[in-house]
């Protein structure tokens, strides 16, 4: 690294000749970092660029495990499929020479979250049972006993509540936690699990991620470190197939996804882009590193029969072509209806792409075609359908292998991943090259500034008279008290302007951010209407026989909906903007103020003392050093969202209304808090600056520098030789 070598050599020269005083001014001006920090930054860039981060998003039983088994494990059934949303732990996969797993378990706080959702499930279940019971009682023509009606109502309500994956999985999980005899304390010994190979590790993990695993209810996430060649330079984030009821795990899922280079949204072809899939979309934020987004229509082999086969005339390639076209049209239709996705640049790119189909099981069949005796029932079933419905395309292994490869379509997905990786490497190379060039330019400017500074010192030494310097030192001692007074006055005036400048530069920008966030909240709010039937009683039924109104009346109810993830993304973005803007704007304003302060103090002293009584270059350098040495309080704003707003998916009814109210209250409260924080910061800054006796520091340093210059003149020959040697060394770098 050429730039690191230059930095090291410059540091050596500065240390060797004790030039830290002169160097400090230019280090600040040219943003010169320590060599070790520069080296670390470049190494981190290289490391970051080597890893391709792939996010997998999809609901339970969408075919994610089969897809990953095909992509990473060459079709072997290494990853277990999640049986329910509850068993789908967050899984991270990465390369390691040693095969092991790191298991993270829920904390006590996480278990409280699950219990809260469990209790909410029971509350909603009881309300629904009561509602169903009333309906059954109104229609009870056969006079069934209340106990029987109550049991029927409970069955109907339970069946309906199971459709709410998020609540039901929390209820089911908490029941398993209560039934388990395990404790959080004893789980600590299982935080790392080692194995000889991937198959052995998979068996050991069944206790932690298997549907009936002893410790499954407590498992939050699993990081698999596997000795698999296909995982080298790759990290895969396989997300839970449900918007997680556990806030901390959902937070981590979203955090990992936002730094992915590519996200594959896996949706089964038979229920392509359902409402459940769309709910998972709002886990995906596009404010960080996501470069590519693709929708994978998985399990394409399930769509080759019936009407699709008939429409394609039984010709496999044509059936596949028609099916892909239909899926693509459906994707465009669904995405076009969602205003948030339609206007989002990353999601918008999907509208110009064709759906990528896949079949993980067909890839597995292709890879094990000569080991049919080892197939499980699922593989035998899929193979049986293909050979029965498309006999000519699977009549012998050679033809079958080609057509299974076509249906698997793994080459297309690998091409996508390789394309993203190539693009990432090019972008990273440009970024690294640009960073190195900027740092090299800064170091060259720093080097030249030091050379110019020392050359000016050489010229002054050659041309200065010792008696003249003594007179200047004596004159400054006479006017010091007056000079201190005028410098203090100029400094105080500039503090007042800094207070105004920071306020005005910050508040205008921050107000626009809050307006944008409120607009996003309003745009994410919607409504839906559902119909229901009301029984007006037997008397109305009798009247209807004689031309009266019908006994049963259809009524409509409108309720509020909200895309919680969209609002959460907006609020996260608001917080990030606030933190970045407050920090950057405050620092920028202070840097501009420091430059003006130096000019102002120099101008003030020239008016008081006169140029003939000052060493102007030395004075300017002294003032810069003192101003830069003042420590300024840090300003930052980093407030996390409250748990009530860390939600995803589509909320309905009272839940949606509460969420919207909470979001608006949060923005209003945050606005007041940020203004208060800014005022407190400015107050602390002003107090800190006023407590700094800058005039006294300047004159002490100036007197010390003048005395050193006097000593240099008294040892002119030796000092000229030393400074010329420094210039020579700097010029050779």
C-alpha positions in Angstrom: 0.0 0.0 0.0 1.8 3.1 -1.3 -0.3 5.5 0.7 0.5 3.6 4.0 4.2 3.7 3.3 4.1 7.5 2.7 2.1 8.0 5.9 4.6 5.9 7.9 7.6 7.8 6.5 6.0 11.2 7.3 5.3 10.1 10.8 8.9 9.0 11.2 10.2 12.4 10.1 7.9 14.3 12.3 8.8 12.2 15.3 12.5 12.3 14.5 12.8 16.1 14.4 10.0 16.9 16.9 7.8 18.7 14.4 4.5 17.8 16.2 3.7 21.5 16.8 4.0 22.5 13.2 2.4 19.3 12.0 -0.7 19.6 14.2 -2.1 22.6 12.2 -1.7 20.8 8.9 -2.9 17.5 10.2 -6.2 19.1 11.0 -6.4 21.0 7.7 -5.7 18.0 5.5 -7.5 15.3 7.6 -4.4 13.3 8.3 -5.1 10.1 10.2 -2.6 7.9 12.1 -0.9 5.3 9.9 -2.4 2.4 12.0 -5.9 3.9 11.5 -5.4 4.4 7.8 -4.1 0.8 7.4 -7.0 -0.6 9.4 -9.5 1.3 7.2 -8.0 -0.1 4.0 -7.9 -3.7 5.4 -11.5 -3.4 6.5 -12.5 -2.2 2.9 -10.7 -5.3 1.4 -12.3 -7.7 3.9 -15.8 -6.1 3.5 -15.5 -6.5 -0.3 -14.6 -10.2 -0.2 -17.9 -11.2 1.4 -21.0 -11.4 -0.7 -24.0 -11.0 1.6 -27.1 -12.8 0.4 -30.4 -12.3 2.2 -33.2 -14.9 1.8 -36.8 -13.7 2.6 -39.8 -16.0 2.4 -42.6 -17.5 4.4 -42.6 -20.9 5.9 -42.7 -23.8 3.4 -41.8 -21.4 0.5 -38.9 -23.7 -0.5 -36.1 -21.7 1.0 -34.3 -24.7 2.5 -34.5 -26.6 -0.8 -33.2 -23.6 -2.7 -30.2 -23.2 -0.3 -29.5 -26.9 -0.3 -29.2 -26.6 -4.1 -27.1 -23.5 -4.1 -24.7 -24.3 -1.3 -24.8 -28.0 -0.6 -25.1 -29.3 -4.2 -28.6 -30.6 -3.7 -27.9 -32.6 -0.5 -30.7 -32.2 2.1 -28.5 -30.5 4.7 -30.8 -27.7 5.9 -34.0 -28.9 7.7 -37.3 -27.3 6.5 -39.2 -25.3 9.1 -42.5 -27.1 10.0 -44.1 -24.0 11.4 -43.3 -20.2 11.7 -42.2 -20.9 15.2 -39.4 -23.3 14.2 -37.9 -21.0 11.7 -35.1 -19.4 13.7 -32.9 -16.7 12.1 -30.0 -18.5 10.5 -26.7 -17.1 9.4 -24.3 -19.3 7.3 -20.7 -18.5 6.7 -17.4 -20.4 5.9 -15.1 -21.8 8.6 -12.4 -24.4 8.4 -14.0 -25.9 11.6 -17.6 -27.1 11.5 -19.6 -25.6 14.3 -22.7 -23.7 15.3 -23.2 -20.7 17.6 -26.6 -20.7 19.1 -28.2 -17.6 20.6 -31.0 -18.1 23.0 -33.8 -15.8 24.0 -33.3 -13.4 26.9 -35.7 -13.0 29.7 -36.9 -9.8 28.0 -37.5 -11.8 24.8 -39.6 -14.4 26.7 -41.7 -11.5 28.1 -42.4 -10.4 24.5 -43.5 -13.9 23.6 -45.7 -14.1 26.7 -47.3 -10.8 25.8 -48.2 -12.0 22.3 -49.4 -15.3 23.8 -51.7 -13.4 26.2 -53.0 -11.3 23.3 -53.8 -14.4 21.3 -55.9 -15.7 24.2 -57.7 -12.4 24.6 -58.6 -12.3 20.9 -59.5 -16.0 21.0 -62.0 -15.5 23.9 -63.5 -12.5 22.1 -63.9 -14.5 18.9 -65.4 -17.4 20.8 -68.0 -15.1 22.4 -68.8 -13.6 19.0 -69.2 -17.0 17.3 -71.3 -18.3 20.2 -73.7 -15.4 19.8 -74.0 -16.0 16.1 -74.6 -19.8 16.6 -77.2 -19.1 19.3 -79.2 -16.7 17.0 -79.3 -19.4 14.3 -80.0 -22.3 16.7 -83.1 -23.7 15.0 -82.6 -27.2 16.5 -82.3 -26.0 20.1 -78.9 -27.5 20.6 -77.6 -27.1 24.2 -75.3 -24.1 25.0 -72.4 -26.5 25.9 -72.5 -27.9 22.3 -72.7 -24.4 20.8 -69.9 -23.3 23.0 -67.7 -26.2 21.8 -68.5 -25.5 18.2 -67.8 -21.8 18.7 -64.4 -22.6 20.2 -63.4 -24.9 17.3 -64.4 -22.3 14.7 -62.6 -19.5 16.6 -59.5 -21.6 17.1 -59.4 -22.6 13.4 -59.7 -18.9 12.4 -57.1 -17.7 14.9 -54.6 -20.3 13.5 -54.6 -18.2 10.4 -52.8 -15.4 12.3 -49.3 -16.9 12.1 -47.7 -14.3 14.2 -50.0 -14.6 17.2 -50.5 -18.3 16.9 -46.8 -19.1 16.7 -46.2 -17.0 19.9 -49.0 -18.8 21.7 -47.7 -22.2 20.6 -44.1 -21.3 21.4 -45.0 -20.0 24.9 -47.0 -23.1 25.6 -43.9 -25.2 24.7 -41.7 -23.0 26.9 -44.0 -23.6 29.9 -44.0 -27.3 29.2 -40.2 -27.5 28.9 -38.1 -28.3 31.9 -35.2 -26.3 30.5 -34.0 -23.0 32.0 -32.1 -20.1 30.5 -29.2 -20.8 32.8 -28.6 -24.4 31.7 -28.7 -23.3 28.0 -25.4 -21.5 28.3 -23.4 -24.7 27.9 -24.9 -25.1 24.4 -23.9 -21.7 23.0 -21.3 -23.4 20.8 -21.8 -26.8 19.2 -19.0 -28.6 17.4 -19.1 -31.5 14.9 -16.8 -33.4 12.6 -18.9 -32.6 9.5 -22.0 -30.8 8.3 -24.3 -33.9 8.5 -23.3 -34.5 12.2 -23.9 -30.9 13.0 -27.3 -31.0 11.4 -28.3 -33.9 13.7 -27.0 -32.2 16.8 -29.0 -29.0 15.9 -32.4 -30.9 15.8 -32.6 -30.3 19.5 -32.4 -26.6 18.9 -34.3 -26.0 15.6 -36.3 -29.2 15.0 -40.1 -29.0 15.4 -39.9 -31.3 18.5 -36.5 -30.2 19.7 -36.0 -29.9 23.5 -34.5 -26.5 23.3 -36.3 -25.2 20.2 -38.7 -22.9 22.0 -35.7 -21.0 23.4 -33.6 -20.7 20.2 -33.4 -17.1 18.9 -30.8 -17.5 16.1 -28.2 -19.9 14.8 -24.9 -19.1 13.1 -23.6 -22.0 11.1 -19.9 -22.0 10.4 -19.3 -24.7 7.8 -16.4 -26.1 5.9 -18.1 -25.8 2.6 -16.3 -24.5 -0.5 -19.5 -22.8 -1.8 -19.6 -20.6 1.4 -16.1 -19.1 0.9 -16.5 -15.3 0.6 -20.2 -15.6 1.1 -22.5 -14.9 4.0 -26.2 -16.1 3.9 -28.9 -14.6 6.1 -31.9 -17.0 6.1 -34.7 -15.1 7.8 -37.6 -16.4 9.8 -40.7 -17.0 7.6 -42.9 -14.7 9.6 -42.8 -11.1 10.9 -41.3 -12.0 14.2 -43.2 -11.5 17.5 -39.9 -11.3 19.3 -38.8 -7.6 18.9 -35.1 -8.2 19.4 -35.0 -11.0 16.7 -37.0 -9.0 14.2 -34.7 -6.0 14.9 -31.6 -8.2 14.2 -33.2 -9.7 11.0 -33.9 -6.2 9.6 -30.4 -5.0 10.6 -28.7 -7.9 8.8 -30.9 -7.6 5.7 -30.2 -3.9 5.2 -26.5 -4.6 4.6 -27.1 -7.4 2.1 -25.7 -7.0 -1.4 -28.6 -9.1 -2.9 -31.9 -10.2 -1.5 -33.8 -13.2 -2.9 -37.5 -13.1 -2.1 -38.7 -16.7 -2.3 -42.4 -17.2 -3.0 -44.0 -20.6 -3.9 -45.3 -20.6 -7.5 -48.6 -22.1 -6.4 -49.4 -19.1 -4.0 -47.2 -16.5 -5.7 -46.8 -13.2 -3.9 -49.6 -13.7 -1.3 -50.5 -11.1 1.3 -48.2 -12.9 3.7 -45.3 -12.5 1.2 -46.1 -8.8 0.8 -46.0 -8.4 4.6 -42.5 -9.7 4.6 -41.5 -7.1 2.0 -41.5 -4.3 4.5 -38.6 -6.0 6.4 -36.5 -4.8 3.5 -35.1 -1.3 3.7 -33.2 0.2 0.8 -31.2 2.9 2.7 -28.0 0.9 3.1 -26.1 -1.5 0.9 -28.8 -3.4 -1.0 -27.8 -3.4 -4.7 -30.1 -6.0 -6.2 -33.5 -7.5 -5.4 -34.9 -10.6 -7.1 -38.2 -12.5 -6.7 -37.7 -16.3 -7.0 -40.8 -18.3 -7.9 -39.9 -21.5 -6.1 -41.4 -25.0 -6.5 -42.1 -24.4 -10.2 -42.5 -28.2 -10.6 -45.9 -28.0 -8.9 -47.2 -25.7 -11.7 -46.6 -28.0 -14.7 -49.9 -29.9 -14.6 -53.6 -29.4 -15.2 -54.6 -26.3 -17.1 -51.0 -25.1 -17.4 -50.0 -28.4 -19.2 -53.1 -28.1 -21.4 -52.4 -24.5 -22.4 -48.8 -25.4 -23.3 -49.9 -28.5 -25.3 -47.9 -30.8 -23.0 -44.6 -29.4 -24.4 -42.4 -28.9 -21.3 -40.5 -25.8 -22.6 -43.7 -24.1 -23.6 -45.5 -24.9 -20.4 -42.6 -23.5 -18.5 -42.5 -20.4 -20.7 -46.2 -19.7 -20.2 -46.0 -20.3 -16.5 -43.1 -17.9 -16.1 -45.0 -15.2 -18.2 -48.1 -15.6 -16.0 -46.1 -15.3 -12.8 -44.3 -12.2 -14.1 -47.6 -10.6 -15.1 -48.9 -11.3 -11.6 -45.8 -9.8 -10.0 -46.2 -6.6 -12.0 -49.9 -6.4 -11.1 -49.2 -6.9 -7.4 -46.3 -4.5 -7.1 -48.0 -1.8 -9.2 -50.9 -1.6 -6.6 -48.5 -0.9 -3.7 -47.7 2.8 -3.7 -44.7 2.5 -1.4 -43.1 -0.3 -3.5 -44.0 1.3 -6.8 -42.1 4.5 -6.0 -39.1 2.9 -4.4 -36.2 2.7 -6.8 -35.0 -0.7 -5.7 -38.4 -2.3 -5.8 -39.1 -0.4 -9.1 -36.4 -2.4 -10.8 -38.4 -5.6 -10.2 -41.0 -4.2 -12.6 -38.5 -4.4 -15.5 -37.4 -7.9 -14.6 -38.9 -11.3 -15.4 -39.6 -13.6 -12.5 -36.8 -16.1 -11.9 -38.3 -19.6 -11.4 -36.6 -22.4 -9.5 -37.1 -25.9 -8.2 -34.7 -27.0 -5.5 -36.1 -30.6 -5.5 -35.5 -30.9 -9.2 -31.9 -29.9 -8.7 -31.7 -32.6 -5.9 -33.2 -35.2 -8.3 -30.7 -34.3 -11.0 -27.8 -34.6 -8.6 -28.9 -38.0 -7.3 -30.4 -39.5 -10.5 -28.1 -42.6 -10.2 -29.1 -43.1 -6.6 -32.8 -43.5 -6.9 -32.8 -46.2 -4.2 -31.8 -43.5 -1.6 -34.7 -41.1 -2.5 -37.3 -40.2 0.2 -41.0 -40.3 -0.4 -41.1 -36.6 -1.5 -38.5 -37.1 -4.2 -40.2 -40.3 -5.4 -43.6 -38.4 -5.6 -42.1 -35.6 -7.7 -40.3 -38.0 -10.0 -43.5 -40.1 -10.4 -45.5 -37.1 -11.5 -42.8 -35.9 -14.0 -42.4 -39.3 -15.6 -46.2 -39.9 -15.7 -47.2 -36.4 -17.1 -44.1 -35.7 -19.3 -43.0 -39.2 -20.2 -41.0 -38.3 -23.3 -38.9 -35.7 -21.3 -37.9 -38.1 -18.6 -37.7 -41.4 -20.4 -33.9 -42.0 -19.9 -31.4 -40.5 -17.4 -29.6 -38.4 -20.0 -32.7 -36.6 -21.2 -34.1 -36.4 -17.7 -30.9 -34.8 -16.4 -31.1 -32.0 -18.9 -34.8 -31.3 -18.2 -34.3 -31.4 -14.4 -31.5 -28.9 -14.9 -33.9 -26.7 -16.9 -36.6 -26.9 -14.1 -34.1 -26.3 -11.3 -32.7 -23.1 -13.0 -29.9 -22.9 -10.5 -27.5 -21.6 -13.2 -29.6 -18.5 -13.6 -29.6 -17.8 -9.9 -25.8 -18.4 -9.7 -25.4 -16.0 -12.6 -27.3 -13.4 -10.7 -25.1 -13.8 -7.6 -21.9 -13.8 -9.6 -23.0 -10.7 -11.4 -23.7 -8.9 -8.1 -20.4 -10.1 -6.8 -18.5 -8.8 -9.8 -20.4 -5.5 -9.6 -19.6 -5.2 -5.9 -15.9 -5.9 -6.5 -15.8 -3.2 -9.2 -17.6 -0.7 -6.9 -15.4 -1.5 -4.0 -12.2 -1.2 -6.2 -13.4 2.2 -7.3 -14.2 3.2 -3.7 -10.9 1.9 -2.4 -8.9 3.6 -5.3 -10.8 6.8 -4.7 -10.1 6.6 -0.9 -6.4 5.9 -1.5 -6.1 8.8 -4.0 -7.8 11.2 -1.6 -5.6 10.1 1.3 -2.5 10.3 -0.9 -3.4 13.8 -2.1 -3.9 14.8 1.6 -0.6 13.4 2.6 1.2 15.1 -0.4 -0.4 18.4 0.6 0.6 17.8 4.2 4.2 17.0 3.1 4.4 20.1 0.9 2.9 22.3 3.7 5.6 21.1 6.1 8.3 21.7 3.4 7.0 25.3 2.8 6.7 25.9 6.6 10.4 24.9 7.2 11.6 26.8 4.1 9.9 29.9 5.5 11.6 29.3 8.8 15.0 29.0 6.9 14.4 32.3 5.1 13.5 34.0 8.4 16.6 32.7 10.1 18.8 33.9 7.2 17.2 37.4 7.2 16.3 38.1 10.8 18.3 40.2 13.2 18.6 39.2 16.8 18.2 42.7 18.0 15.0 43.2 16.0 13.5 40.0 17.5 14.4 41.2 21.0 12.6 44.5 20.4 9.5 42.7 19.2 9.5 40.5 22.3 9.9 43.5 24.5 7.2 45.5 22.7 4.7 42.6 23.0 5.3 42.4 26.7 4.4 46.1 27.0 1.1 45.8 25.1 0.2 42.4 26.3 -2.6 43.4 28.7 -4.2 45.6 26.0 -3.8 42.8 23.4 -5.4 40.2 25.7 -8.3 42.6 26.2 -9.0 43.1 22.5 -8.5 39.4 21.7 -11.0 38.5 24.4 -13.5 40.9 23.0 -13.1 39.6 19.5 -13.4 36.0 20.7 -16.6 36.8 22.7 -18.2 38.4 19.6 -17.4 35.4 17.5 -18.9 33.0 20.1 -22.2 34.9 19.7 -22.1 34.4 15.9 -21.4 30.7 16.3 -24.5 30.2 18.4 -26.7 31.8 15.7 -24.9 30.0 12.8 -25.4 26.5 14.3 -29.1 27.1 15.1 -29.9 28.4 11.7 -28.0 25.7 9.8 -29.6 22.9 11.7 -33.2 23.8 12.3 -34.3 24.4 8.7 -33.0 21.0 7.6 -34.4 19.2 10.6 -37.9 20.7 10.1 -38.0 19.3 6.5 -37.1 15.8 7.8 -40.0 15.9 10.2 -42.4 17.0 7.5 -41.3 14.1 5.2 -41.7 11.6 8.0 -45.3 12.8 8.8 -46.1 12.5 5.1 -44.8 8.9 5.0 -47.0 8.0 8.0 -50.1 9.4 6.2 -49.2 7.6 2.9 -48.9 4.3 4.7 -52.4 4.5 6.2 -55.2 2.8 4.3 -58.6 1.1 4.8 -60.4 -2.0 3.9 -64.0 -3.0 3.9 -65.4 -6.4 4.9 -69.0 -7.7 4.7 -70.9 -9.7 7.3 -74.4 -11.1 7.7 -76.8 -10.1 10.5 -79.8 -12.3 11.4 -82.7 -9.9 12.2 -84.8 -12.7 13.8 -87.6 -15.1 13.0 -90.3 -12.4 12.9 -88.5 -10.6 10.1 -88.2 -14.0 8.4 -92.0 -14.4 8.5 -92.5 -10.9 7.2 -90.3 -11.7 4.2 -92.7 -14.4 3.1 -95.3 -11.7 2.6 -93.0 -9.3 0.7 -91.2 -7.7 3.6 -87.5 -7.3 4.0 -85.3 -10.4 4.1 -84.5 -11.9 7.5 -80.7 -11.8 6.8 -79.1 -8.5 6.1 -75.6 -8.0 4.6 -73.7 -5.2 6.3 -70.3 -3.7 5.7 -67.6 -2.6 8.1 -64.6 -0.4 7.2 -61.4 -0.7 9.2 -58.0 1.0 9.2 -54.9 -0.7 7.8 -51.3 0.3 8.0 -48.0 -1.0 6.5 -46.1 -1.0 9.8 -42.8 -1.8 8.2 -43.0 1.2 5.8 -43.5 3.6 8.7 -40.8 1.9 10.7 -38.4 2.3 7.8 -39.3 6.0 7.6 -38.8 6.5 11.3 -35.5 4.7 11.3 -34.4 6.9 8.3 -35.5 10.0 10.2 -33.4 9.0 13.2 -30.4 8.3 11.0 -30.8 11.6 9.2 -31.1 13.5 12.5 -27.9 11.9 13.8 -25.9 12.5 10.7 -27.1 16.0 10.0 -26.7 17.3 13.6 -23.2 15.8 13.7 -22.0 16.9 10.3 -23.6 20.3 10.3 -22.4 21.2 13.7 -18.8 20.1 12.8 -18.9 22.0 9.5 -20.1 25.2 11.1 -17.5 24.9 13.9 -14.7 24.4 11.3 -15.8 27.5 9.3 -16.1 29.4 12.5 -12.5 28.5 13.6 -11.1 29.7 10.2 -13.0 33.1 10.7 -11.8 33.3 14.3 -8.2 32.9 13.4 -8.5 35.6 10.7 -10.3 37.9 13.1 -7.8 37.6 15.9 -4.8 38.1 13.6 -6.5 41.2 12.1 -7.3 42.6 15.6 -3.6 42.1 16.8 -2.2 43.8 13.7 -4.4 46.8 14.4 -3.2 47.0 18.0 0.5 46.2 17.7 1.3 47.1 14.1 2.9 44.7 11.6 6.4 46.0 12.3 6.1 44.7 15.9 4.8 41.3 15.0 6.1 38.1 13.4 2.9 37.7 11.4 3.6 34.1 10.1 4.6 32.9 13.5 1.6 34.6 15.1 -0.9 33.1 12.6 0.5 29.6 13.2 0.4 30.1 17.0 -3.3 31.2 16.8 -4.2 28.2 14.6 -2.6 25.8 17.0 -4.4 27.2 20.0 -7.8 27.4 18.3 -7.4 23.8 17.1 -6.3 22.6 20.5 -9.6 23.7 22.1 -11.8 20.6 22.7 -15.4 21.0 21.5 -18.2 18.9 23.0 -19.5 16.1 20.8 -23.0 16.4 19.4 -24.9 13.3 18.4 -28.5 12.1 18.4 -29.2 8.4 18.5 -32.5 7.4 19.9 -33.9 3.9 19.2 -37.5 3.4 18.4 -39.8 2.3 21.3 -40.9 -1.3 21.2 -44.5 -0.3 20.2 -43.1 1.0 16.8 -40.7 -1.9 16.1 -43.2 -3.8 14.1 -43.6 -5.1 10.6 -46.4 -6.3 8.3 -49.9 -5.1 7.8 -51.8 -4.1 11.0 -55.5 -3.8 11.0 -58.3 -2.2 13.0 -57.5 -0.9 16.5 -53.9 -2.2 16.3 -53.4 -0.1 13.1 -55.0 3.0 14.7 -52.8 2.6 17.9 -49.7 2.2 15.8 -50.4 5.3 13.7 -51.2 7.4 16.8 -48.0 6.1 18.4 -46.0 7.0 15.3 -47.4 10.5 15.1 -46.8 11.1 18.8 -43.3 9.8 18.5 -42.5 12.2 15.7 -44.0 15.2 17.6 -42.2 14.2 20.8 -38.9 13.6 18.9 -39.1 17.0 17.3 -39.4 18.7 20.6 -36.7 16.5 22.1 -34.3 17.3 19.2 -34.8 21.0 19.5 -34.2 20.8 23.2 -31.1 18.7 22.6 -29.7 21.2 20.1 -30.3 24.1 22.5 -28.6 22.1 25.3 -25.7 21.3 23.0 -25.3 25.0 22.0 -25.6 26.1 25.6 -22.8 23.6 26.6 -20.7 24.6 23.6 -20.9 28.4 24.4 -20.2 27.7 28.1 -17.2 25.6 27.2 -15.8 28.2 24.8 -16.4 31.0 27.3 -14.5 29.1 30.0 -11.5 28.8 27.6 -9.0 31.5 28.2 -7.9 31.7 24.6 -6.1 35.1 24.7 -3.9 34.0 27.6 -3.1 30.7 25.8 -2.3 32.5 22.6 0.2 35.0 24.2 1.9 32.3 26.3 2.4 30.2 23.2 3.5 33.2 21.1 6.0 34.3 23.7 7.4 30.7 23.9 7.6 30.5 20.1 9.4 33.9 19.9 11.9 32.8 22.5 12.6 29.6 20.6 13.1 31.6 17.4 15.5 33.9 19.3 17.5 30.8 20.4 17.5 29.5 16.8 19.0 32.8 15.6 21.7 32.6 18.2 22.5 29.1 16.8 21.8 30.1 13.2 24.4 27.9 11.5 23.5 24.7 13.3 19.7 25.3 12.9 20.0 26.1 9.2 21.8 22.8 8.7 19.1 21.0 10.7 16.2 22.6 8.8 17.9 21.9 5.4 18.3 18.3 6.4 14.6 18.0 7.3 13.6 19.6 3.9 15.9 17.2 2.1 14.4 14.1 3.9 10.8 15.3 3.2 11.5 16.0 -0.5 12.9 12.4 -0.9 9.7 10.7 0.4 
